[in-house]
Amino acid sequence: MTKHHNARPLRALVAMLAIIAAYLLAAAPQASATPCNYDGRTFNACLRFDWAEYGYLRTHVGLDVFMGQRYAQEIVDCSHNFSASLWGDDGSSDQFIVPLQLKPGWPAAGPVGLGAEFTSARLGPQLDEDRGGDDDELYARIQFYDRFANLRTYYTGTIKGDYRF
């Protein structure tokens, strides 16, 4: 003999939880999309913000430079001077905001080239680069020297938004 359970209360609970989850997702503040700067051939540089905690964001920057693996490995082996920083674009002059830290295990060489990833501690009011004016325009600059001592500089795409905290 099998027991028959009334599934109606369970279905009602699941439906109610789905409605609550949808509401919470819609009401939650969104950090931002991921703007990338891809030249179509030689590199891709992306910037993203994620929520660190209420009122604070964490920056994530990724760089892929497409080149031979051997050349990329030589850059990794000979260069310990990878750096990145977050900047604001005020139109007339760019504004330095914070340096970014190289993530552990980066830079790295692989079959498609060179990669590096950077992050920040939690950021808040400093992201309001125009101090309460129009939307803020934020981007990252990544730099390193190649094996011939040439400075290479790459820029991510720009995130636009209101970062008044």
GROMACS elastic network, one bead per residue, 0.5 to 0.9 nm:
[ bonds ]
;  ai    aj funct       b0    kb
    4     7     6  0.88964   500
    5     8     6  0.89090   500
    6     9     6  0.70765   500
    6    10     6  0.80973   500
    7    10     6  0.53041   500
    7    11     6  0.61741   500
    7    12     6  0.86441   500
    8    11     6  0.51850   500
    8    12     6  0.61685   500
    8    13     6  0.86688   500
    9    12     6  0.50764   500
    9    13     6  0.61688   500
    9    14     6  0.86842   500
   10    13     6  0.50959   500
   10    14     6  0.62190   500
   10    15     6  0.86043   500
   11    14     6  0.51195   500
   11    15     6  0.61059   500
   11    16     6  0.85529   500
   12    15     6  0.51160   500
   12    16     6  0.61203   500
   12    17     6  0.86218   500
   13    16     6  0.50981   500
   13    17     6  0.61512   500
   13    18     6  0.85989   500
   14    17     6  0.51390   500
   14    18     6  0.61557   500
   14    19     6  0.87060   500
   15    18     6  0.51106   500
   15    19     6  0.63259   500
   15    20     6  0.87479   500
   16    19     6  0.51719   500
   16    20     6  0.62787   500
   16    21     6  0.86519   500
   17    20     6  0.50552   500
   17    21     6  0.60481   500
   17    22     6  0.85521   500
   18    21     6  0.50863   500
   18    22     6  0.61275   500
   18    23     6  0.85875   500
   19    22     6  0.51731   500
   19    23     6  0.62126   500
   19    24     6  0.86842   500
   20    23     6  0.51150   500
   20    24     6  0.61791   500
   20    25     6  0.86561   500
   21    24     6  0.51197   500
   21    25     6  0.61691   500
   21    26     6  0.86041   500
   22    25     6  0.51958   500
   22    26     6  0.61758   500
   22    27     6  0.85947   500
   23    26     6  0.51556   500
   23    27     6  0.60673   500
   23    28     6  0.85206   500
   24    27     6  0.51257   500
   24    28     6  0.59389   500
   25    28     6  0.53021   500
   25    29     6  0.85191   500
   26    29     6  0.81709   500
   27    30     6  0.89225   500
   29    51     6  0.89882   500
   30    33     6  0.85226   500
   30    50     6  0.85508   500
   30    51     6  0.83149   500
   31    48     6  0.82474   500
   31    49     6  0.57360   500
   31    50     6  0.54896   500
   31    51     6  0.61372   500
   31    57     6  0.74632   500
   32    35     6  0.88036   500
   32    48     6  0.67353   500
   32    49     6  0.60134   500
   32    50     6  0.74727   500
   32   159     6  0.75397   500
   32   160     6  0.87448   500
   32   161     6  0.82250   500
   33    47     6  0.86766   500
   33    48     6  0.66520   500
   33    49     6  0.78917   500
   33   159     6  0.76848   500
   34    46     6  0.65037   500
   34    47     6  0.57380   500
   34    49     6  0.78125   500
   34   157     6  0.82023   500
   34   158     6  0.89972   500
   34   159     6  0.77095   500
   35    45     6  0.85379   500
   35    46     6  0.57750   500
   35    47     6  0.58712   500
   35    48     6  0.71150   500
   35   139     6  0.89277   500
   35   156     6  0.71327   500
   35   158     6  0.61441   500
   35   159     6  0.62889   500
   36    44     6  0.66526   500
   36    45     6  0.54354   500
   36    47     6  0.64580   500
   36    48     6  0.89380   500
   36   155     6  0.88303   500
   36   156     6  0.55097   500
   36   158     6  0.77446   500
   37    43     6  0.80154   500
   37    44     6  0.56195   500
   37    45     6  0.51899   500
   37    46     6  0.63004   500
   37    47     6  0.89368   500
   37   154     6  0.87294   500
   37   155     6  0.68489   500
   37   158     6  0.83662   500
   38    41     6  0.76088   500
   38    42     6  0.79350   500
   38    43     6  0.58630   500
   38    45     6  0.64814   500
   38    46     6  0.84413   500
   38   156     6  0.83262   500
   38   157     6  0.83649   500
   39    42     6  0.63738   500
   39    43     6  0.61489   500
   39    44     6  0.68334   500
   40    43     6  0.73757   500
   40    44     6  0.80633   500
   41    44     6  0.85279   500
   41    66     6  0.74683   500
   42    64     6  0.84231   500
   42    65     6  0.59054   500
   42    66     6  0.50915   500
   42    67     6  0.74862   500
   43    63     6  0.72970   500
   43    64     6  0.54880   500
   43    66     6  0.57345   500
   43   154     6  0.82659   500
   44    62     6  0.80486   500
   44    63     6  0.58246   500
   44    64     6  0.52213   500
   44    65     6  0.66133   500
   44    66     6  0.84196   500
   44   154     6  0.86668   500
   44   155     6  0.89602   500
   44   156     6  0.78106   500
   45    61     6  0.72887   500
   45    62     6  0.56529   500
   45    64     6  0.64391   500
   45    65     6  0.84704   500
   45   140     6  0.86712   500
   45   142     6  0.84828   500
   45   154     6  0.70397   500
   45   155     6  0.64064   500
   45   157     6  0.71727   500
   46    60     6  0.81245   500
   46    61     6  0.55906   500
   46    62     6  0.52548   500
   46    63     6  0.65785   500
   46   139     6  0.89063   500
   46   140     6  0.82652   500
   46   155     6  0.82686   500
   46   157     6  0.62613   500
   46   158     6  0.89484   500
   47    59     6  0.72533   500
   47    60     6  0.58383   500
   47    62     6  0.67582   500
   47   138     6  0.89373   500
   47   139     6  0.69094   500
   47   140     6  0.67657   500
   47   156     6  0.59100   500
   47   157     6  0.67084   500
   47   158     6  0.77018   500
   47   159     6  0.76777   500
   48    58     6  0.83367   500
   48    59     6  0.59357   500
   48    60     6  0.51311   500
   48    61     6  0.64508   500
   48    62     6  0.88003   500
   48   159     6  0.81480   500
   49    52     6  0.89666   500
   49    57     6  0.60084   500
   49    58     6  0.55224   500
   49    60     6  0.61365   500
   49    61     6  0.88437   500
   50    56     6  0.86634   500
   50    57     6  0.54612   500
   50    58     6  0.53074   500
   50    59     6  0.66716   500
   50    60     6  0.77649   500
   51    54     6  0.72995   500
   51    55     6  0.78866   500
   51    56     6  0.61248   500
   51    58     6  0.61696   500
   51   122     6  0.85713   500
   52    55     6  0.80721   500
   52    56     6  0.55023   500
   52    58     6  0.55484   500
   52   121     6  0.86426   500
   52   122     6  0.61685   500
   52   123     6  0.84067   500
   53    56     6  0.53983   500
   53    57     6  0.70282   500
   53    58     6  0.89501   500
   53   122     6  0.81457   500
   54    57     6  0.83219   500
   55   123     6  0.85072   500
   55   124     6  0.63623   500
   55   125     6  0.87855   500
   55   165     6  0.63463   500
   56   122     6  0.56064   500
   56   123     6  0.52822   500
   56   125     6  0.83749   500
   56   165     6  0.82528   500
   57   120     6  0.88177   500
   57   121     6  0.82664   500
   57   122     6  0.53495   500
   57   123     6  0.51244   500
   57   124     6  0.63302   500
   58   119     6  0.70160   500
   58   120     6  0.56605   500
   58   121     6  0.60055   500
   58   123     6  0.60426   500
   58   124     6  0.88631   500
   59    86     6  0.85102   500
   59   100     6  0.80526   500
   59   118     6  0.79290   500
   59   119     6  0.52260   500
   59   120     6  0.51371   500
   59   121     6  0.75804   500
   59   122     6  0.77618   500
   59   123     6  0.77955   500
   60   100     6  0.87246   500
   60   117     6  0.73264   500
   60   118     6  0.58403   500
   60   120     6  0.70062   500
   61    84     6  0.82618   500
   61   100     6  0.85537   500
   61   116     6  0.82617   500
   61   117     6  0.56197   500
   61   118     6  0.50527   500
   61   119     6  0.62803   500
   61   140     6  0.72511   500
   61   142     6  0.87059   500
   61   156     6  0.78944   500
   62   115     6  0.74159   500
   62   116     6  0.58820   500
   62   118     6  0.65024   500
   62   119     6  0.89580   500
   62   156     6  0.84701   500
   63   114     6  0.79766   500
   63   115     6  0.54873   500
   63   116     6  0.52331   500
   63   117     6  0.63892   500
   63   118     6  0.87836   500
   63   142     6  0.78451   500
   63   154     6  0.81671   500
   63   156     6  0.83070   500
   64   112     6  0.85641   500
   64   113     6  0.70868   500
   64   114     6  0.57086   500
   64   116     6  0.67870   500
   65    72     6  0.85320   500
   65   112     6  0.80655   500
   65   113     6  0.57525   500
   65   114     6  0.50801   500
   65   115     6  0.63687   500
   65   116     6  0.88898   500
   66    69     6  0.88211   500
   66    72     6  0.86935   500
   66   112     6  0.56352   500
   66   114     6  0.64878   500
   66   115     6  0.86973   500
   67    70     6  0.85236   500
   67    71     6  0.69574   500
   67    72     6  0.65924   500
   67   111     6  0.85403   500
   67   112     6  0.62623   500
   67   114     6  0.69797   500
   68    71     6  0.54374   500
   68    72     6  0.62300   500
   68    73     6  0.86665   500
   68   109     6  0.89756   500
   68   110     6  0.84052   500
   68   111     6  0.70898   500
   68   112     6  0.65902   500
   68   113     6  0.55040   500
   68   114     6  0.84441   500
   69    73     6  0.60057   500
   69    74     6  0.85877   500
   69   109     6  0.60043   500
   69   110     6  0.54739   500
   69   111     6  0.52057   500
   69   112     6  0.64192   500
   69   113     6  0.50916   500
   69   114     6  0.73876   500
   70    73     6  0.50617   500
   70    74     6  0.62580   500
   70    75     6  0.87709   500
   70   109     6  0.79753   500
   70   110     6  0.86139   500
   70   111     6  0.87558   500
   70   113     6  0.83506   500
   71    74     6  0.51000   500
   71    75     6  0.64221   500
   71    76     6  0.87910   500
   71   109     6  0.85674   500
   71   113     6  0.79257   500
   71   114     6  0.86394   500
   71   147     6  0.83340   500
   72    75     6  0.51611   500
   72    76     6  0.63433   500
   72    77     6  0.86582   500
   72   108     6  0.78759   500
   72   109     6  0.52371   500
   72   110     6  0.75117   500
   72   112     6  0.89572   500
   72   113     6  0.55280   500
   72   114     6  0.51136   500
   72   115     6  0.86202   500
   72   146     6  0.87607   500
   73    77     6  0.59881   500
   73    78     6  0.84751   500
   73   108     6  0.73800   500
   73   109     6  0.50996   500
   73   110     6  0.78176   500
   73   113     6  0.82933   500
   73   114     6  0.76079   500
   74    77     6  0.50017   500
   74    78     6  0.59435   500
   74    79     6  0.81340   500
   74   109     6  0.86689   500
   74   146     6  0.83693   500
   74   147     6  0.67378   500
   75    78     6  0.52650   500
   75    79     6  0.55230   500
   75    80     6  0.87020   500
   75   109     6  0.84713   500
   75   114     6  0.83157   500
   75   144     6  0.89684   500
   75   145     6  0.77450   500
   75   146     6  0.54703   500
   75   147     6  0.54897   500
   76    79     6  0.54383   500
   76    80     6  0.72009   500
   76   106     6  0.87177   500
   76   107     6  0.63102   500
   76   108     6  0.64940   500
   76   109     6  0.68990   500
   76   114     6  0.80869   500
   76   146     6  0.87356   500
   76   147     6  0.89844   500
   77    80     6  0.78708   500
   78   146     6  0.81613   500
   78   147     6  0.65899   500
   79    82     6  0.72985   500
   79   144     6  0.75677   500
   79   145     6  0.66650   500
   79   146     6  0.71445   500
   79   147     6  0.74112   500
   80   107     6  0.87532   500
   80   144     6  0.83008   500
   80   145     6  0.87779   500
   81   143     6  0.80945   500
   81   144     6  0.57352   500
   81   145     6  0.69241   500
   82   102     6  0.74656   500
   82   107     6  0.77353   500
   82   116     6  0.82305   500
   82   142     6  0.74642   500
   82   143     6  0.58510   500
   82   145     6  0.75398   500
   83    99     6  0.78818   500
   83   100     6  0.72024   500
   83   101     6  0.74628   500
   83   102     6  0.70616   500
   83   118     6  0.83321   500
   83   141     6  0.82798   500
   83   142     6  0.57759   500
   83   143     6  0.53424   500
   83   144     6  0.64439   500
   84    99     6  0.61721   500
   84   100     6  0.52833   500
   84   101     6  0.72315   500
   84   102     6  0.77623   500
   84   118     6  0.69912   500
   84   119     6  0.89275   500
   84   140     6  0.66945   500
   84   141     6  0.54277   500
   84   143     6  0.62114   500
   84   144     6  0.88498   500
   85    96     6  0.74731   500
   85    97     6  0.74041   500
   85    98     6  0.57509   500
   85   100     6  0.50531   500
   85   101     6  0.84603   500
   85   118     6  0.89706   500
   85   139     6  0.85477   500
   85   140     6  0.55085   500
   85   141     6  0.54488   500
   85   142     6  0.67240   500
   85   143     6  0.89699   500
   86    95     6  0.87495   500
   86    96     6  0.64469   500
   86    97     6  0.54444   500
   86    98     6  0.53877   500
   86    99     6  0.62594   500
   86   100     6  0.69505   500
   86   138     6  0.70604   500
   86   139     6  0.59001   500
   86   141     6  0.65328   500
   87    94     6  0.65777   500
   87    95     6  0.54619   500
   87    97     6  0.52228   500
   87    98     6  0.73658   500
   87   127     6  0.89762   500
   87   129     6  0.84142   500
   87   137     6  0.83922   500
   87   138     6  0.56964   500
   87   139     6  0.54073   500
   87   140     6  0.58266   500
   87   141     6  0.73620   500
   88    93     6  0.87209   500
   88    94     6  0.56291   500
   88    96     6  0.64861   500
   88    97     6  0.67567   500
   88   127     6  0.78755   500
   88   128     6  0.85512   500
   88   129     6  0.56043   500
   88   130     6  0.80701   500
   88   136     6  0.71524   500
   88   137     6  0.56055   500
   88   139     6  0.64705   500
   88   140     6  0.86502   500
   89    92     6  0.78833   500
   89    93     6  0.67008   500
   89    95     6  0.63760   500
   89   129     6  0.77904   500
   89   130     6  0.86839   500
   89   136     6  0.75811   500
   89   137     6  0.53008   500
   89   138     6  0.62321   500
   89   139     6  0.76714   500
   89   158     6  0.86420   500
   90    93     6  0.57308   500
   90    94     6  0.58185   500
   90    95     6  0.71858   500
   90   129     6  0.75675   500
   90   130     6  0.67748   500
   90   136     6  0.79604   500
   90   137     6  0.72800   500
   91    94     6  0.70930   500
   95   129     6  0.73963   500
   96    99     6  0.83037   500
   97   126     6  0.66858   500
   97   127     6  0.73771   500
   97   129     6  0.77495   500
   98   120     6  0.81924   500
   98   126     6  0.84377   500
   99   120     6  0.76500   500
  100   118     6  0.59485   500
  100   119     6  0.55043   500
  100   120     6  0.51070   500
  100   121     6  0.81648   500
  100   140     6  0.88558   500
  101   117     6  0.85486   500
  101   118     6  0.52810   500
  101   119     6  0.53611   500
  101   120     6  0.60330   500
  101   121     6  0.84755   500
  102   105     6  0.85287   500
  102   106     6  0.66336   500
  102   107     6  0.79326   500
  102   116     6  0.75386   500
  102   117     6  0.60627   500
  102   119     6  0.65712   500
  102   120     6  0.88850   500
  103   106     6  0.58429   500
  103   107     6  0.82849   500
  103   116     6  0.79532   500
  103   117     6  0.56869   500
  103   118     6  0.51699   500
  103   119     6  0.64792   500
  104   107     6  0.84349   500
  104   117     6  0.85721   500
  104   118     6  0.89122   500
  105   108     6  0.70439   500
  105   116     6  0.87278   500
  105   117     6  0.88238   500
  106   109     6  0.88878   500
  106   115     6  0.71801   500
  106   116     6  0.51948   500
  106   117     6  0.62056   500
  106   118     6  0.83539   500
  107   114     6  0.71072   500
  107   115     6  0.55677   500
  107   117     6  0.70322   500
  108   113     6  0.84330   500
  108   114     6  0.58787   500
  108   115     6  0.53047   500
  108   116     6  0.64316   500
  109   112     6  0.79881   500
  109   113     6  0.56629   500
  109   115     6  0.63388   500
  109   116     6  0.89778   500
  110   113     6  0.52389   500
  110   114     6  0.63767   500
  110   115     6  0.78355   500
  111   114     6  0.85870   500
  120   123     6  0.75189   500
  123   126     6  0.66330   500
  123   127     6  0.68919   500
  124   127     6  0.59170   500
  124   128     6  0.79480   500
  124   163     6  0.78031   500
  124   164     6  0.81568   500
  124   165     6  0.63436   500
  125   128     6  0.56104   500
  125   129     6  0.84286   500
  125   131     6  0.86751   500
  125   163     6  0.72621   500
  125   164     6  0.63686   500
  125   165     6  0.55404   500
  126   129     6  0.64258   500
  126   131     6  0.86636   500
  126   163     6  0.85773   500
  126   164     6  0.88500   500
  127   130     6  0.86164   500
  127   131     6  0.88354   500
  127   136     6  0.75421   500
  127   138     6  0.77378   500
  127   162     6  0.88762   500
  127   163     6  0.57569   500
  127   164     6  0.75348   500
  127   165     6  0.86212   500
  128   131     6  0.53100   500
  128   132     6  0.65353   500
  128   133     6  0.84889   500
  128   135     6  0.84154   500
  128   136     6  0.61314   500
  128   137     6  0.89250   500
  128   162     6  0.72665   500
  128   164     6  0.53619   500
  128   165     6  0.77836   500
  129   132     6  0.80537   500
  129   133     6  0.87191   500
  129   135     6  0.89054   500
  129   136     6  0.59285   500
  129   137     6  0.76178   500
  129   138     6  0.79702   500
  129   163     6  0.81495   500
  130   133     6  0.54850   500
  130   134     6  0.70661   500
  130   135     6  0.78662   500
  130   136     6  0.63459   500
  130   137     6  0.87565   500
  131   134     6  0.86379   500
  131   136     6  0.87647   500
  131   164     6  0.76662   500
  132   135     6  0.82255   500
  132   136     6  0.86813   500
  132   162     6  0.82548   500
  132   163     6  0.82942   500
  132   164     6  0.62103   500
  133   136     6  0.79921   500
  133   162     6  0.88341   500
  134   161     6  0.86544   500
  134   162     6  0.74408   500
  135   160     6  0.61930   500
  135   163     6  0.75828   500
  136   159     6  0.78412   500
  136   160     6  0.54844   500
  136   161     6  0.52915   500
  136   162     6  0.56837   500
  136   163     6  0.65273   500
  136   164     6  0.88431   500
  137   158     6  0.61053   500
  137   159     6  0.56009   500
  137   161     6  0.67798   500
  137   162     6  0.87710   500
  138   157     6  0.84534   500
  138   158     6  0.53384   500
  138   159     6  0.51319   500
  138   160     6  0.64761   500
  138   161     6  0.85404   500
  139   155     6  0.70567   500
  139   156     6  0.57561   500
  139   157     6  0.61119   500
  139   159     6  0.63787   500
  140   154     6  0.83624   500
  140   155     6  0.57889   500
  140   156     6  0.54204   500
  140   157     6  0.78383   500
  140   158     6  0.79789   500
  141   153     6  0.69049   500
  141   154     6  0.57955   500
  141   156     6  0.66566   500
  142   152     6  0.81518   500
  142   153     6  0.56702   500
  142   154     6  0.51525   500
  142   155     6  0.62910   500
  142   156     6  0.81591   500
  143   151     6  0.68901   500
  143   152     6  0.55068   500
  143   154     6  0.64497   500
  143   155     6  0.89424   500
  144   150     6  0.82819   500
  144   151     6  0.58229   500
  144   152     6  0.54555   500
  144   153     6  0.68847   500
  145   148     6  0.76048   500
  145   149     6  0.52997   500
  145   150     6  0.52867   500
  145   152     6  0.58654   500
  145   153     6  0.88209   500
  146   149     6  0.53647   500
  146   150     6  0.54709   500
  146   151     6  0.66509   500
  146   152     6  0.70471   500
  147   150     6  0.73532   500
  148   151     6  0.88863   500
  155   158     6  0.87403   500
  160   163     6  0.89705   500
  162   165     6  0.88044   500
